[in-house]
Amino acid sequence: MNFKLKRHTLTLCFGMFISALLSINAVAQDLNGRWQGSLVSAQYDPITIVFNFQQADSDTTPTGTLDIPSQFRTGLPIDSIRIRDQQITVSMRSIQAEYYGTLVLADNGDVVAIEGDWNQSGEYVPLRLEAATDPQ
C-alpha cells in the first residue's frame, strides 16, 4: 500500500469517527424534555411513566428524574443514563428498576420515540416513550 493510499484511508477513518461522535451527541441532545409512556402488565392497570431528561450541552452527561403520577411520585432520581449509538439504558436504584430502549429516529435524525422494556423485580414490560404533550 503506498503512502497516499494509507493517508487517504486514515483521513477517511478519522472523518467517519468524528461523524459518529457528532451524531451520538446530537441524538443525546434531542432527548431533552419529558418522555412518557404507559406500562401495561396483565395483572395491573396501566401506569403512566414520565422521564424528565436534561442535558446542558453535547459535552455533558444526560441527567434526569422519573415521575409516576398515578402513584403520586415525582422527581425520583435517575442514577445513570447511558447512550451508545441508538441504545439507551436508564437506571433508578431507588425503585430497583431499569429501562432499556432503542431510539426511534425520523428521517431528519430527530428522536421521535424510544422503544424498549421496563425491568423491575425480574419482570420485563414493553414501554414505548414519546415526547410528552401535556403540561407539567
C-alpha positions as CSV (number, residue, x, y, z in Angstrom):
1,M,0.0,0.0,0.0
2,N,1.5,3.3,-1.0
3,F,1.8,6.4,1.3
4,K,-1.1,8.3,-0.5
5,L,-3.5,5.4,-0.2
6,K,-2.6,4.9,3.5
7,R,-3.0,8.6,4.2
8,H,-6.4,8.7,2.4
9,T,-7.6,5.6,4.3
10,L,-6.6,7.2,7.7
11,T,-8.3,10.5,6.8
12,L,-11.5,8.7,5.8
13,C,-11.5,6.6,9.0
14,F,-10.8,9.7,11.1
15,G,-13.7,11.5,9.4
16,M,-16.1,8.7,10.0
17,F,-15.0,8.5,13.6
18,I,-15.7,12.3,14.1
19,S,-19.1,12.0,12.3
20,A,-20.1,9.1,14.6
21,L,-19.2,11.1,17.7
22,L,-21.1,14.1,16.5
23,S,-24.2,12.0,15.7
24,I,-24.1,10.4,19.1
25,N,-24.0,13.8,20.8
26,A,-26.8,15.2,18.5
27,V,-29.0,12.3,19.5
28,A,-28.3,12.8,23.2
29,Q,-29.4,16.5,22.9
30,D,-32.7,15.5,21.3
31,L,-33.8,13.7,24.5
32,N,-34.1,17.0,26.5
33,G,-37.6,17.2,27.9
34,R,-40.4,15.0,29.1
35,W,-40.9,11.5,27.6
36,Q,-43.9,9.4,28.7
37,G,-45.5,6.1,28.1
38,S,-47.8,3.5,29.7
39,L,-46.7,0.3,31.4
40,V,-49.3,-2.3,30.7
41,S,-49.0,-5.5,32.6
42,A,-51.6,-8.3,32.7
43,Q,-52.0,-8.1,36.4
44,Y,-52.3,-4.3,36.9
45,D,-54.0,-1.2,35.5
46,P,-51.8,0.8,33.1
47,I,-49.2,3.0,34.8
48,T,-48.0,6.2,33.2
49,I,-44.3,6.7,33.4
50,V,-42.6,10.0,32.7
51,F,-38.9,10.5,32.2
52,N,-37.6,14.1,32.5
53,F,-34.3,14.2,30.7
54,Q,-31.9,17.2,30.8
55,Q,-28.5,17.8,29.1
56,A,-26.9,21.2,29.2
57,D,-24.8,20.6,26.0
58,S,-23.3,17.8,24.0
59,D,-20.2,17.6,26.3
60,T,-22.2,16.8,29.4
61,T,-23.7,13.5,30.6
62,P,-27.5,13.5,30.5
63,T,-29.3,13.6,33.8
64,G,-33.0,13.3,34.8
65,T,-35.8,12.3,37.1
66,L,-38.7,10.0,36.9
67,D,-42.4,10.7,37.6
68,I,-45.1,8.1,38.3
69,P,-48.3,10.3,38.5
70,S,-50.7,7.6,39.5
71,Q,-48.6,6.8,42.5
72,F,-48.1,10.5,43.3
73,R,-44.3,10.1,42.9
74,T,-42.4,12.9,41.3
75,G,-38.7,13.7,40.9
76,L,-37.4,10.2,41.6
77,P,-33.7,10.3,40.9
78,I,-32.3,8.7,37.8
79,D,-28.8,7.3,38.8
80,S,-27.4,6.9,35.3
81,I,-28.3,7.4,31.7
82,R,-26.1,5.7,29.2
83,I,-26.5,6.3,25.4
84,R,-24.5,4.4,22.9
85,D,-25.3,4.6,19.2
86,Q,-29.1,4.4,19.3
87,Q,-29.3,2.4,22.5
88,I,-30.3,3.9,25.9
89,T,-30.2,2.5,29.4
90,V,-31.7,4.3,32.3
91,S,-31.1,3.1,35.9
92,M,-33.0,4.0,39.0
93,R,-31.7,2.3,42.1
94,S,-34.3,3.9,44.5
95,I,-37.0,1.7,42.9
96,Q,-34.7,-1.0,41.7
97,A,-35.7,-0.5,38.0
98,E,-34.0,-0.1,34.7
99,Y,-35.2,0.9,31.2
100,Y,-33.6,-0.4,28.1
101,G,-34.5,1.2,24.9
102,T,-33.8,1.9,21.2
103,L,-34.1,5.5,19.9
104,V,-36.5,5.7,17.0
105,L,-35.3,8.4,14.6
106,A,-37.2,10.4,12.0
107,D,-35.6,10.8,8.5
108,N,-34.0,14.1,9.7
109,G,-32.4,12.3,12.7
110,D,-34.6,13.7,15.4
111,V,-35.7,11.3,18.1
112,V,-39.4,10.6,17.8
113,A,-39.8,7.8,20.3
114,I,-38.0,5.3,22.4
115,E,-39.0,1.6,22.1
116,G,-37.9,-0.5,25.0
117,D,-38.5,-2.6,28.1
118,W,-39.0,-1.6,31.7
119,N,-37.3,-4.1,34.0
120,Q,-38.3,-4.3,37.7
121,S,-38.2,-7.3,40.0
122,G,-37.2,-9.5,37.2
123,E,-40.2,-8.7,35.1
124,Y,-39.7,-7.0,31.6
125,V,-42.7,-5.0,30.4
126,P,-42.7,-3.2,27.0
127,L,-42.7,0.6,27.3
128,R,-42.8,3.0,24.3
129,L,-41.9,6.5,25.2
130,E,-42.9,9.6,23.2
131,A,-42.4,13.2,23.8
132,A,-45.0,14.4,26.4
133,T,-47.5,16.9,25.0
134,D,-49.3,17.6,28.3
135,P,-48.2,20.4,30.6
136,Q,-46.4,19.5,33.8
